[in-house]
Amino acid sequence: MRHLPNALTIARILLTPFIGLALAGQQARAAFWMVFVAGFSDLFDGWAARRFGWGSKLGAILDPLADKFMLATVYLGLAAGGALPWWIVWLVLGRDLAILAFGAWAWRRAAIREFPPTAWGKVSTFCQMALAGWTMMGGAFPGLVEPEVITISLWLAAAATVWSALHYGWVGWRALREASIDAAR
């Protein structure tokens, strides 16, 4: 039982491509329910890991990767199905790839071992998830979500993504500066 959280995370990873295919095929209702199940399993595996002490180093790595994989896949599927413009997909994925690339470079070059998420990064992720959720709900249940809600969510997600990218750049620059000052001492 202690491996249940990791098994649920792996199941979520395996379910993710089917969500993307459903969205790309304009089967929003099926995708919505798969995301609902995946979200519930994410909540449950986190709760079980904390409640019963079933957390692991593997789970600490897999869980956020599964979340990012699902969000990226949902965005790609929504754009492929025509529900979202491609520019928001490239903005969201570009930000994440830039952060990963900087983290890898800083780890090798400047011995920076920690690059934790910032409050603005969490706001950005929340806005991105809200946009994906509203868009899927609008496709799955026509008439439930006003188009204006999706439009506002789109621009909020775009603004939060750009702002968090700039903030991560500033945080990264400060970390590099501090690392170079420490190295000079």
Buried (B, 14 or more C-beta within 10 A) or exposed (E): EEEBBBEBBBBBBEBBEBBBBBBBEBBBBBBBBBBEBBBEBBEEBBEBBEEEEBBBEEBEEBBEEBBBBBBBBBBBBBBBBEBBEEEBBEBBBEBBEBBEEBBEEBEEEBEBEEBEEBEBBEBBBEBBBBBBBBBBBBBBEEEEBEEEBBEBBBEBBBEBBEBBBEBBEEBBEEBBEEBEEEEEE
